[in-house]
């Protein structure tokens, strides 16, 4: 018998051996250290020029490979420090993230199981868990029994997918109507779909402002988009009056609650969302304020069958008539602009199941209470002035006496020192500062530090 010789090198990539065991232990140790860091241990991080990373790492993709130990060393010593930690307590720009410890570990578990979660046939258990998490979000919004959808990567894909379903259900249409404070992804969606975006002036969208715009647009509008937590100021549109106009006009109402929808978990904030229960579709991003890892956007439809009609993909290899999945299968790939997908909602389910929904409500309430305390700090500071009274967890304010360039210079100094990330924004043509609080580890002392630094500058 001929000796087959040593195994082909590529087989090492798929055969678990002692080196993989060592790598697993080292990677788990690194992950434990990172997760274990408390509010004082996490550092902000900083981007590094490309040439500096090149110099420190050297060639990383080589014919023979560097080995897993060396790859992990490069990541731990060079690459990860060159990324910002969005869970840093004074990461207060954009919309930060603060995933729970369980959700972080669960993300590793999900990856280890190599689950394809596009169909019930291939990922029934994962899809069931994702649907449980979706049902909780739908219940918070007051959507009827039978509402459902899937998890997508983020608000941009969630909004686009919902609007594609809206146009398909209307039989066509050439325009979307949204408030002036709607997310930039509305322009992206309109461009991708080849339709017009009509904006209604005003900080928040109301039914009274919407009605004449719809009348002027004629019959070409296939969806109205309301915002439940605008990114810049954190304001909620008048959902009840907008929903009433949409019902009268028999139009599709989509609610973009990517950031603000998490506040539905907090009893004190729920009255602000009156009318959201009438949405035909809505999105909420758990990776923003529901403490899940990137990336997870909950996309929900009042009548999922309308979305399925719009999104289901047909192909010979997809249309086999078999009994493998069963008659009541639910395929997440049928409800958005995607096909292949990981079980991105599963870490969120792990966290919800582990901690319970009361803990989520308490955590969101803590962020709202801290925002109220921060607003009071700004009111008391003679050098600062609120731009808008906070409705959720965004503080928008101006530094009195400053020209635009001073905002950027102050922000840069705070960032370079690793103290905080607070970046300038703009509103009505004016440069302002904006703080977004979604991390329960952020404290009043953190906010006071920012306020005091603005007095000293």
C-alpha positions, 0 to 999 in steps of 0.5 A, a space after each residue: 500500500 502506498 504511503 499517503 505521506 503527511 497530511 496536506 497543510 490545508 487540513 490543519 485549518 479544520 483539524 482541532 489540535 493542541 495549537 488550537 487548544 492553546 489558541 482557544 485558551 489564550 483568546 478566552 483569557 484575552 476576552 475575559 480580561 476585556 469583559 472584566 474591565 470595570 468603568 475605570 479600566 476601559 480606555 477610549 482608544 485612538 485611531 492610528 495612521 495606516 503607516 504606523 500599523 504597517 510599521 508595527 505589524 509588517 506583512 500579516 498575510 503570508 504564504 506560510 501564515 504567522 500562526 494563531 498565537 502571533 495573530 492574537 498578539 498583533 490584535 491585542 497589542 496593535 489592532 484592538 488599541 487602534 479601535 475606539 471602545 464604544 462602551 467607554 463610559 465617556 464615549 458620549 458621541 454618536 450613539 454609543 454601545 454597552 453590551 452586557 457581559 452575557 451578550 458578549 460571551 453569547 456572541 462567541 458561543 453563536 460563532 462557535 456553532 456555525 449557524 446559518 440563520 436564514 431559514 427555519 430548516 437550517 437554524 430553527 432553534 436560533 430563529 425561534 430564540 430570535 423570534 422570542 426577542 422580536 416578540 418582546 420588542 413588538 409587545 413593547 410597541 403594542 403591535 398586534 399578535 402575529 407581528 414579526 420580522 427578523 434581525 438585520 445588520 442595522 437601521 439603514 438596512 432595516 429602514 430600506 427593507 421596510 420601505 421596499 415592503 411598503 412600496 410593494 404592498 402599495 403597488 408602486 409609488 414614487 415618493 417617501 415623506 419623512 420629517 426634517 429630523 429623519 435619519 440620513 438613511 432615508 436619503 440613502 433608501 430613496 436613492 437606492 429605490 429610485 424614488 423621491 424623498 419629501 421632507 416636512 419642515 420642523 423639529 418633529 413631524 406632526 399630523 397637521 404638518 404632514 396633511 398638506 404635504 401629502 395633499 400636495 404630493 398627490 397619490 405618489 406617496 407610498 410611505 410616511 416615515 416617523 422618527 421615534 428618537 431623532 439621532 441629533 436631538 433625541 426627539 420623538 415625532 407626534 406619532 399619534 397624530 401622524 398615525 391618524 393621518 396615515 390611517 385616513 389616507 390609507 398609507 403605510 406608516 414606518 417608524 424609525 425607532 432605531 435609537 429611541 425605541 429602547 425607551 419603550 422599556 422604561 415606564 417613565 418614557 412610554 407615554 412619549 411613544 403613543 401612536 407607535 402601536 399603529 405602525 405598519 413597520 418599525 425598527 429598533 437597534 438593540 446594539 444601541 440602547 438595548 445592550 447587545 453587541 454589534 450588529 443587530 437591528 430588530 425589523 418588525 412588520 404589522 403584517 409580515 406576509 406583506 414583507 415576505 411577498 416583497 422580499 422572498 427570493 426565488 431560485 431553483 435551489 431555494 424552491 425545493 418542495 420538501 418536508 424537511 422544515 415543516 409547514 410552519 417554517 419562518 425564514 428570516 431571509 424572506 423579510 428583508 433585503 438579504 439572504 445569507 445571515 448570521 443569528 445576529 439576534 441570538 446574543 440579544 436573546 441570551 441577554 434578555 433570557 439571562 437578566 430578565 426584562 425588568 433589568 432592561 427597564 431599570 437600565 434604560 430608566 437609569 440612563 434617562 435619570 442621568 440625562 435629566 441630571 445632566 440637563 440640570 448641570 447644563 442649566 446651572 452652568 453659566 457658560 452653557 445653554 440647552 438647545 432643546 429640552 431632552 426627551 430621551 437620553 440626548 443632551 444638545 447644548 451650546 457653549 456660550 461665546 464660542 465660535 465654531 472652531 473652538 468646539 472642534 479644538 476642545 473636542 480634539 483636546 478631550 479626545 487626545 487626552 483620552 478623557 472623553 469623546 464628545 464631538 460637535 454637531 450642528 442644528 439650524 446652521 449652528 455648531 453645537 455639542 451633543 451628548 448621548 447616554 446609553 451606557 449605564 456605567 456612565 455616571 454624573 461625575 463623568 458628565 460633570 467632568 465634561 461640563 467643568 472642562 468647558 468652563 475652563 477652556 
